[in-house]
Amino acid sequence: MISLPAPHFGEPYLLTPGPLTTSFPVKEAMLRDWGSWDGDFRAMTAELRRRLLDLLGPDKSRFDCVPMQGSGSYVVEAMLGSFVPKDGKVLVLCNGAYGKRAVETLRYLSRDCAIIDMGDYLPPRGSQVAEALAADSTITHVLAVHCETSSGILNPLKEIAEATATAGRNLLVDSMSAFGAVPLEPHKTPFQAMVSSANKCIEGVPGFGFVIAQTEALKASKGNSHSLSLDVHAQWAAMEKTGQWRFTPPTHVVAAFIEALKVHEDEGGVAARGARYLENRKVLVEGMRKLGFVTLLDDAWLSPIITTFFCPAHSKFDFALFYDRMKARGFILYPGKLTAAESFRVGHIGQVDRAVMQSVVRNVAEVLAEMGVDSAAPSAQTLEQKQAEPA
C-alpha cells in the first residue's frame, strides 16, 4: 500500500513523466546534510549502486553502475560520448522528441549516425533494425528509447535488442522513463549500456542520473569521452578507487533516492511498480475515452508511464485554460510534444494510484463542463491522419 502525500501537503499531483509526486519518506530523507567525502556518504553511494544493479536480475554480475550528476539528458550525452568511439556510428531509432535529441547530441559530439524515423505514432521494429544493420557495416551501435514519453509509446526493446545482438552490434538504451517499472534484464534483453534518472520510476527527486553498463565496456571506454565532467569511465574509475564522486554530488538527492529504492523494494520491485502504473493507465484511459477523448496510440503501444490524448476540436476548448483549471484542482498535466497534432499528456507514474486517476477523470469532466465543451473528440482531420498511419 502506498501513501499519497499531495492533498494534505497542499501540493498538486504531478501527472508528468518526472519530476513526479514523491512519498513523504523520500521528502523527509532530504532534511539532513551530508559530507560528500565522509565514510557514511561513501557507503550510501555504494548502496545506491548495489541496489540499482539488483534490478537487472540474474545477469547483474557482468555489469556495474555509475551515477552521474545532472539531468537525464546529461547522462544520455555521457553514455553516447563514452561508449561510442570517435570513429563509431550510431543507428538512432526515432519516434519522438528524445530520439531526435539523441541525434542532435551525436552531432554536437561529432559522432556519425544513421536514423530510422517512425514519426509520432509507431515503434521501430526489430526487422527494420536488422535490415539497416545488414545494409551498413560501419554502424557500431544502436540507440533505442525504451519509452518515448513525447508520445507515450513503449518501444519493443526485446526484438530490437535481439536484432542488434544477432548483427554483432552494441545496444545503448535510453530507459529514462521506464527503468524500475518495465523490466530491463540483460539475460533477456542484451545491451551494452543503459541510462535512467533519479526522478522517474524509482520515484526519487531530480539531481542525478545513472549509467548501468557491462564492466568490460566500461574498461574499454577509457579515452573516448569528449568531456571531463561527462566521462563515464573516469567517474567509474574514481568511484572504484575512492568510493567518491569526482565532483560535488547532490547529497540530499542521493539520500532521497536510497529511501526511494527501499520503498520500491518494499512495494514489490519492478513487477509491482509496473503493475500499479499499468492499473493507473487502464483507469485513466477508460475514463477519458468515456468522455470522448481519443488516445494518440493504439492499445498495443500504450505504455504504463504516460498517455497522450488529442485535444478536443471544440471551439471553446483552450488548453492553457484547461491546464490552469486542472492545476487549481490539484493536477498538473503535461503539454503535448507532437509535430502534427494538438495534444496533451497525462502521466500515471509517481505516488499515485487508481483512486487518483479516477479523480483526474472526474475533474476533467467538470472542467470541460465549466468551459462549455460538450465534446472531447478531436478534429476529423486528426482522426483521418491517425487512421492513415500504417499498422
ROLONU-285436 format. One line per 2 residues: for each residue x, y, z of C-alpha. Coordinates in nm, 2 decimals, decimal comma. Last residue first. Example, Ala and Ser with C-alpha at 12.3 -4.5 7.8 and 13.67 -1.06 7.14 Angstrom:
<nodes>
1,37:-0,11:0,71 | 1,23:-0,45:0,78 $
</nodes>
This chain:
<nodes>
-0,03:-0,07:-3,88 | 0,03:0,21:-4,13 $
-0,09:0,56:-4,03 | -0,40:0,66:-4,23 $
-0,63:0,61:-3,93 | -0,43:0,87:-3,72 $
-0,44:1,12:-4,01 | -0,81:1,07:-4,06 $
-0,87:1,12:-3,69 | -0,67:1,44:-3,69 $
-0,85:1,57:-3,99 | -1,19:1,49:-3,83 $
-1,09:1,71:-3,54 | -1,05:1,56:-3,19 $
-1,35:1,45:-2,99 | -1,39:1,59:-2,64 $
-1,75:1,71:-2,70 | -1,97:1,92:-2,47 $
-1,71:2,19:-2,41 | -1,88:2,47:-2,22 $
-1,56:2,56:-2,03 | -1,72:2,47:-1,69 $
-1,85:2,14:-1,84 | -1,49:2,06:-1,96 $
-1,36:2,14:-1,62 | -1,61:1,90:-1,46 $
-1,53:1,61:-1,69 | -1,16:1,67:-1,64 $
-1,22:1,67:-1,26 | -1,40:1,33:-1,27 $
-1,12:1,18:-1,49 | -0,84:1,30:-1,26 $
-1,03:1,17:-0,95 | -1,05:0,83:-1,11 $
-0,67:0,85:-1,17 | -0,61:0,94:-0,81 $
-0,82:0,64:-0,69 | -0,62:0,42:-0,93 $
-0,29:0,51:-0,76 | -0,05:0,79:-0,74 $
0,30:0,83:-0,58 | 0,48:0,85:-0,91 $
0,37:0,73:-1,25 | 0,05:0,79:-1,44 $
0,15:1,08:-1,66 | -0,12:1,27:-1,86 $
-0,02:1,42:-2,19 | -0,16:1,69:-2,41 $
-0,23:1,71:-2,78 | -0,26:1,93:-3,09 $
-0,15:1,74:-3,40 | 0,14:1,71:-3,64 $
0,48:1,75:-3,46 | 0,38:1,61:-3,13 $
0,50:1,74:-2,79 | 0,18:1,78:-2,60 $
0,16:1,98:-2,27 | 0,19:1,79:-1,94 $
-0,08:1,79:-1,67 | -0,05:1,93:-1,32 $
-0,35:1,82:-1,10 | -0,47:1,98:-0,78 $
-0,80:2,14:-0,87 | -0,63:2,48:-0,95 $
-0,39:2,28:-1,18 | -0,69:2,14:-1,37 $
-0,83:2,49:-1,42 | -0,49:2,62:-1,53 $
-0,44:2,33:-1,78 | -0,79:2,37:-1,93 $
-0,73:2,75:-1,97 | -0,40:2,69:-2,15 $
-0,55:2,40:-2,35 | -0,84:2,61:-2,49 $
-1,16:2,43:-2,58 | -1,45:2,65:-2,67 $
-1,43:2,58:-3,04 | -1,45:2,21:-2,98 $
-1,16:2,02:-3,16 | -1,08:1,84:-2,84 $
-0,70:1,79:-2,78 | -0,56:1,45:-2,88 $
-0,46:1,24:-2,58 | -0,11:1,12:-2,50 $
-0,06:0,87:-2,22 | 0,23:0,84:-1,98 $
0,42:0,56:-1,80 | 0,23:0,23:-1,83 $
0,29:0,25:-2,21 | 0,03:0,24:-2,49 $
0,17:0,06:-2,79 | -0,08:-0,22:-2,84 $
-0,37:0,00:-2,73 | -0,35:0,22:-3,03 $
-0,17:0,55:-2,98 | -0,27:0,91:-2,99 $
-0,56:0,84:-2,75 | -0,90:0,98:-2,83 $
-1,11:1,17:-2,57 | -1,49:1,13:-2,58 $
-1,56:1,14:-2,20 | -1,58:0,76:-2,20 $
-1,24:0,76:-2,36 | -1,11:0,96:-2,07 $
-1,24:0,71:-1,82 | -1,10:0,40:-1,99 $
-0,77:0,57:-2,05 | -0,73:0,68:-1,68 $
-0,84:0,36:-1,52 | -0,62:0,15:-1,75 $
-0,32:0,38:-1,71 | -0,34:0,37:-1,33 $
-0,36:-0,01:-1,35 | -0,05:-0,02:-1,56 $
0,13:0,21:-1,31 | 0,04:-0,02:-1,03 $
0,16:-0,33:-1,22 | 0,49:-0,16:-1,31 $
0,57:-0,09:-0,95 | 0,47:-0,45:-0,85 $
0,69:-0,61:-1,12 | 0,98:-0,38:-1,08 $
1,01:-0,43:-0,70 | 0,75:-0,55:-0,46 $
0,63:-0,24:-0,28 | 0,90:-0,28:-0,02 $
1,17:-0,29:-0,29 | 1,05:0,04:-0,44 $
1,02:0,20:-0,09 | 1,38:0,10:-0,02 $
1,49:0,24:-0,36 | 1,30:0,57:-0,28 $
1,49:0,59:0,05 | 1,81:0,55:-0,14 $
1,70:0,82:-0,38 | 1,62:1,07:-0,10 $
1,98:1,03:0,04 | 2,12:1,07:-0,32 $
1,91:1,38:-0,37 | 2,04:1,53:-0,05 $
2,40:1,46:-0,15 | 2,38:1,61:-0,50 $
2,75:1,52:-0,57 | 3,04:1,76:-0,57 $
3,29:1,64:-0,83 | 3,47:1,31:-0,87 $
3,21:1,11:-0,68 | 3,36:0,91:-0,40 $
3,42:0,54:-0,33 | 3,79:0,61:-0,36 $
3,93:0,37:-0,63 | 3,61:0,22:-0,78 $
3,43:0,55:-0,76 | 3,72:0,72:-0,93 $
3,74:0,46:-1,21 | 3,36:0,49:-1,26 $
3,37:0,86:-1,29 | 3,66:0,85:-1,53 $
3,50:0,58:-1,74 | 3,17:0,78:-1,76 $
3,34:1,09:-1,88 | 3,06:1,36:-1,86 $
3,26:1,60:-1,64 | 3,58:1,60:-1,84 $
3,41:1,59:-2,18 | 3,47:1,44:-2,53 $
3,48:1,09:-2,39 | 3,65:0,80:-2,57 $
3,97:0,79:-2,37 | 3,87:0,50:-2,15 $
3,56:0,32:-2,29 | 3,72:-0,03:-2,29 $
3,70:-0,06:-1,91 | 3,34:0,05:-1,90 $
3,26:-0,20:-2,19 | 3,42:-0,48:-1,99 $
3,20:-0,38:-1,69 | 2,89:-0,40:-1,90 $
2,70:-0,08:-1,84 | 2,45:0,08:-1,60 $
2,46:0,46:-1,63 | 2,30:0,67:-1,37 $
2,12:1,00:-1,35 | 2,14:1,29:-1,10 $
1,96:1,58:-0,95 | 1,58:1,54:-0,97 $
1,38:1,37:-0,69 | 1,32:1,00:-0,63 $
1,03:0,79:-0,76 | 1,22:0,48:-0,88 $
1,01:0,53:-1,20 | 1,14:0,87:-1,28 $
1,33:1,13:-1,07 | 1,66:0,95:-1,01 $
1,73:0,91:-1,39 | 1,80:0,64:-1,64 $
2,08:0,52:-1,86 | 2,16:0,20:-2,04 $
2,48:0,02:-2,16 | 2,59:-0,28:-2,36 $
2,25:-0,43:-2,40 | 2,10:-0,78:-2,42 $
1,73:-0,81:-2,35 | 1,65:-1,15:-2,18 $
1,98:-1,21:-2,00 | 2,02:-0,83:-1,99 $
1,71:-0,77:-1,78 | 1,52:-0,45:-1,84 $
1,18:-0,50:-1,69 | 0,94:-0,20:-1,70 $
0,87:-0,02:-1,37 | 1,23:0,05:-1,24 $
1,36:0,16:-1,57 | 1,09:0,31:-1,79 $
1,12:0,69:-1,81 | 1,49:0,72:-1,87 $
1,54:0,39:-2,03 | 1,77:0,54:-2,30 $
1,92:0,22:-2,42 | 2,26:0,15:-2,59 $
2,28:-0,17:-2,80 | 2,61:-0,29:-2,94 $
2,65:-0,46:-3,27 | 2,71:-0,83:-3,36 $
2,42:-0,85:-3,61 | 2,24:-1,10:-3,39 $
2,29:-0,87:-3,09 | 2,12:-0,58:-3,26 $
1,83:-0,79:-3,39 | 1,78:-0,94:-3,05 $
1,80:-0,60:-2,88 | 1,54:-0,45:-3,11 $
1,31:-0,75:-3,06 | 1,34:-0,71:-2,68 $
1,30:-0,33:-2,69 | 0,95:-0,32:-2,84 $
0,90:0,06:-2,78 | 0,66:0,17:-2,52 $
0,48:0,48:-2,67 | 0,38:0,77:-2,46 $
0,40:1,02:-2,74 | 0,67:1,26:-2,61 $
0,74:1,00:-2,35 | 0,93:0,76:-2,58 $
0,96:0,46:-2,35 | 1,27:0,24:-2,41 $
1,45:0,49:-2,64 | 1,68:0,29:-2,86 $
2,04:0,36:-2,97 | 2,21:0,11:-3,19 $
2,59:0,09:-3,20 | 2,88:0,01:-3,44 $
2,73:0,11:-3,77 | 3,00:0,08:-4,04 $
2,86:-0,24:-4,18 | 2,56:-0,06:-4,33 $
2,30:-0,26:-4,52 | 2,28:-0,55:-4,28 $
2,25:-0,31:-3,99 | 1,95:-0,13:-4,15 $
1,77:-0,46:-4,23 | 1,82:-0,59:-3,88 $
1,69:-0,27:-3,73 | 1,38:-0,27:-3,96 $
1,31:-0,64:-3,87 | 1,34:-0,55:-3,50 $
1,07:-0,29:-3,53 | 1,07:0,09:-3,48 $
0,76:0,20:-3,29 | 0,46:0,39:-3,44 $
0,26:0,70:-3,39 | 0,48:1,01:-3,38 $
0,71:0,96:-3,68 | 0,89:0,63:-3,74 $
1,24:0,78:-3,81 | 1,52:0,52:-3,86 $
1,83:0,73:-3,84 | 2,20:0,69:-3,92 $
2,48:0,85:-3,71 | 2,83:0,98:-3,72 $
2,98:1,11:-3,40 | 3,09:1,48:-3,40 $
2,98:1,51:-3,03 | 2,75:1,80:-3,11 $
2,61:1,59:-3,40 | 2,56:1,30:-3,16 $
2,36:1,52:-2,92 | 2,13:1,64:-3,20 $
2,06:1,27:-3,30 | 2,00:1,20:-2,93 $
1,75:1,49:-2,92 | 1,57:1,34:-3,21 $
1,53:1,01:-3,03 | 1,40:1,21:-2,73 $
1,15:1,41:-2,93 | 0,96:1,12:-3,08 $
0,97:0,81:-3,29 | 1,34:0,78:-3,35 $
1,57:0,48:-3,36 | 1,93:0,61:-3,38 $
2,18:0,39:-3,56 | 2,51:0,50:-3,42 $
2,85:0,52:-3,59 | 3,19:0,49:-3,44 $
3,51:0,68:-3,53 | 3,52:0,88:-3,21 $
3,43:0,57:-3,01 | 3,07:0,53:-2,89 $
3,08:0,42:-2,53 | 3,18:0,75:-2,35 $
3,02:1,02:-2,57 | 2,70:0,84:-2,61 $
2,67:0,74:-2,24 | 2,76:1,09:-2,12 $
2,52:1,25:-2,36 | 2,24:1,03:-2,23 $
2,36:1,10:-1,88 | 2,33:1,48:-1,93 $
1,99:1,45:-2,10 | 1,86:1,27:-1,79 $
1,95:1,56:-1,56 | 2,28:1,62:-1,39 $
2,54:1,44:-1,17 | 2,64:1,09:-1,28 $
2,58:0,76:-1,10 | 2,79:0,47:-1,24 $
2,65:0,12:-1,21 | 2,84:-0,20:-1,30 $
2,75:-0,50:-1,51 | 2,86:-0,86:-1,57 $
2,75:-0,97:-1,22 | 2,39:-0,84:-1,29 $
2,30:-1,14:-1,51 | 2,05:-1,29:-1,26 $
1,81:-0,99:-1,24 | 1,89:-0,63:-1,35 $
1,71:-0,46:-1,06 | 1,99:-0,58:-0,82 $
2,23:-0,35:-1,01 | 2,03:-0,05:-0,89 $
2,05:-0,17:-0,53 | 2,43:-0,21:-0,55 $
2,50:0,13:-0,70 | 2,28:0,31:-0,44 $
2,44:0,11:-0,16 | 2,79:0,21:-0,27 $
2,69:0,57:-0,29 | 2,53:0,55:0,06 $
2,86:0,39:0,20 | 3,05:0,68:0,05 $
2,81:0,91:0,23 | 2,88:0,75:0,57 $
3,25:0,75:0,50 | 3,26:1,12:0,46 $
3,38:1,29:0,13 | 3,04:1,42:0,02 $
2,96:1,55:0,37 | 2,59:1,50:0,43 $
2,31:1,74:0,55 | 1,99:1,60:0,68 $
1,63:1,71:0,58 | 1,65:1,54:0,24 $
1,53:1,20:0,37 | 1,20:1,36:0,48 $
1,10:1,41:0,11 | 1,16:1,05:0,03 $
0,98:0,94:0,34 | 0,68:1,16:0,25 $
0,64:1,00:-0,09 | 0,71:1,16:-0,42 $
0,49:1,31:-0,69 | 0,68:1,34:-1,02 $
0,97:1,50:-1,18 | 0,92:1,31:-1,40 $
0,69:1,16:-1,67 | 0,42:1,41:-1,57 $
0,10:1,39:-1,37 | 0,25:1,59:-1,09 $
-0,02:1,58:-0,82 | -0,07:1,93:-0,67 $
0,08:2,01:-0,34 | -0,11:2,14:-0,03 $
0,07:1,89:0,18 | -0,26:1,72:0,27 $
-0,35:1,69:-0,09 | -0,02:1,55:-0,23 $
0,10:1,28:0,01 | -0,05:0,95:-0,11 $
0,08:0,66:0,09 | 0,14:0,34:-0,09 $
0,00:0,00:0,00 $
</nodes>
